[in-house]
Amino acid sequence: MGFKKYIPNALTMGNLLSGCIAVLFAVHDQMEYVAFFVALGIFFDFFDGFFARLFNVQSEVGLQLDSLADMVTSGVVPGVVMYQLLLDATDIPWGASLEEHHFNIAYVGFIVTLASAYRLAKFNVDDRQTNSFIGLPTPANTLFIISIPLILMYGEYAFAKAVFTNPYALIGIAIASSYMLNAEIHLFALKFKTWGFAKNKIRYLFILTSIVLIIFLQYLAIPLLIVLYVLLSLIFPDKDINYSTKNE
């Protein structure tokens, strides 16, 4: 086996390092760099499992290490980003100022971190998640949250900016995303066991829709795609999922 057995854990460490760097940029409100390092961490997170299965070197240590790395990249980072968004949202639409209170309100953003920790802990002991997920995966939730500052910086949609600068809307997003992380809702995984259309139509539909939305809506497509992912899972449940056996 040689060095191959070290590759998955090395990739997991890459995820953890990316998350640490993203935290630093998030604290300094440099959200473009946050998005880059989170995306890099998610890239590492995808391929550590891929190579662990390819080389047949899955281990309990690797499983725990993966969750610890995810806790930083997909737990701490989105909490800090939501904190920063709430910190910046000092005025509400009807003119009243939250300036004296917004520092305390901003702490609400860290419920995303708490919910992510709980979701990752449950994931490690849940016997049902291999072919699907129960609750929104932490990387998907993180992509949703880090897309918000990018939309505010580069988007041209007035309605989206109005929503994402409203502190009450942001609090609602933080609470809703925390709930979705731990909801007993079965969501399909983007893992292809075969390439046939019949058994993968929901995946092909989602990928095609993703490409179209990203081309036309750019960063605004990201939160819309996360919502679409949940809706497709509810409307078209995956018939190949065995909910009574270990699925992860």
N, C-alpha and C positions, 0 to 999 in steps of 0.2 A: 504494500500500500504506500509506503514511503511518505513523501511530503504531502500526498493528496489528502490525507486525513486532517491536515492543518488548514487547508484552503477554506472550508466553510467558516471556521472560527475566525480566520483572518479577515474574511469579508464582513463578518459580524462586528469585529473591532473597527472596521472601516465605517460601518454604520454608526457605531458609538462615537467615534472621533468626529464624524460629520455632524452628529447631533450636538456635541460639545461646542463646536465652532459656531453652529447655528444659534445656540443659546447666547453666545457672546454678541453676535450681530443683532439678535433680537433685543437684548438689553440696551443696545445703542441705537435701536430703532432704524437699522439698516436692512430693510425688509427684502430688497432684491437679493442680497447675499444670503439672507435666511432661506429664501425660496430655493436658491441654488444648492445650498448644503443639505437642506431637507430632501430635495429631489435626489441628490447623490446618496444620501443615507438610505432612502427607499430603494434605490437601485441596488445597493449592497445587500439590503434586507431581502430582496427578491432572489438574488443569486446565491446567497449563503444556503438557503433551503434547497435551491435547484442543484447545487453541487453536492450537498450532503446526500440527497437522494441519488444523484448520478453515481457517486463513488460509494454509496451504501455505507456512509460513516456517520449516520445519525446517532446522537448520544444525548443523554439527559443533561449533561453539562452544556452542550450546544443549545438545547431547548431553553434552558434557564438563561444562558448568556444572551440569546436572541431577544428574550423578553426584557432583560435589563437594558440592552441597547435601544430597543423600541421605546422604553420608558423615557429615555432622554429625547430621542429624535421625534417621537410621535406622542409624547406625553408632556414633558417639560416645555419644549419649544412652542407648541400651540397655546399652552397656558400663558407663557410670557407674551406671545403675539396678541392674544386676546386682552391681556392686561394693558399692553401698550395702546391698543385700539380704544379701549374704554378710557384710558388716561387722556387720550387726545379728544375724546368726544365730550367736550365740556359744556355744550349748549344744546338744549332741547328745542324742537321746532317752534314752540309758541313763545320763545323768548326768555323763559326763566333760566337763570344761570345755575349750573351745577358746580361752578368753579370751586366753591368752598368744600364740596363733598366728593368731587370726582376721584380723589386719591383713594378714598375708602371704597367707593363703588368699583374701582378698577380691580380690586382684589377678587371680585366675583369671577374674573377671567380664569382664575386658578381652579375653579371647579372642573374645568376641562382636564387639567392635570390629574386631579383626584379620580375622576371617572375613568380616565385612561389607565391609571394604575390598577383600579378594580377590574377593569375589562381584561387587562393582560394577565392578572392573577387568575381570574376565572378561566381564561383560555387555556392555561397550562394544566388545569385539572378537569377540563370539560371533555367528556368522552364522545362528543357528538360532532366535532368540527374538523373534518378533513376535506370533504368534497364541497363544503359550504361554510359560511360563517353564521354565527348566531350573534346578532348585534353588529353594528357598523365597525369594520376593522379600523384600528387606530391610524394607520397610514392614510386611509381615505378621509377620515375626519380631519387629519392634519392638513391634507391638501385643500380641503374646504376652507379651513381657517386661514392658512397662509395666502390663499388667493385673494382674500378681502383687501389687505393693504395694496396688493398689486392692481386690483380693480380701481381703488381710490387714486393710485398714482398714474395709471395709464389708460383707464377706461374712459369712455365718452358717454356713459349712460347716466343721466341725471337722477333717474329713479333709484338705480343701484347705489349711487353715491349718497343719496338722501337716506336710504335704509342703513347703509353701513357706517354712517356717521352719527346715527341716532343711538344714544347710550342704551335706551330701553330695548331697541331692536337687537343690539349687540348682546345684551344680557339674555334676551330671549333665545338668540342663537347659541350662546354658551350653554344654557340650560337644556335646550332641545338636543344639541349635539351630545351632551353628557348622557342624556336619556337614551339616545340612539345607540351609543356605544355599548350599553348594557341591556338593551331591550331584547326580549325573547322573540326576535324576528329573524327568520332564516333568509340569508342573502347568498346569492350564487357566487362562486369563486371563478376567477378568470383562468382556470386551469383546464387545458384541453387534454382529455384522455384519448380522444380520436379527433380527426379533422373533418369528419362528416358534418353536413349542415343540419341534419335532422336532430341530432343530439346536442348541437351547439348553437342553435339558431338564436337563442337569447344572447349568447356571447358575441356572435357575429353582428347582431343587431346593435348591441351596445358599442362595439368597436367602431362600426360604420358611423353611427350617430355621433360618437365622440370626435371622429375626424372632421365631420361636417361642422359641428358646433365650434370646435377649436379654430377652424379656418375662418368662420364668420364672426364669432364672438370673442375670440382670444381668451383673455383671463376670465371673463365673465362666464365662459363655458364651464369652468371647473366646478363651481358650486352647483350649477344646473345639472352637470353630469352626475354628481354625487346624489342629488335628489332623484334623478332618473334611474340611477342604479338601484336605489331602494324601491322605487315604484315598479320597475320591471321585475324585481324579485318577488314583490307581493302579487303582481298581476299574473306572472308566468312562473309559478313555483317549479323548481327543478325536480323532475320526476325521478332522477337518478340518486337523489339524496336519501340516505338511510338515516333517519333521525334517531334511531335507537342504538346506533353503534358508534364507536370512536371514529371521528371524521377528520382529525388533524394530523 
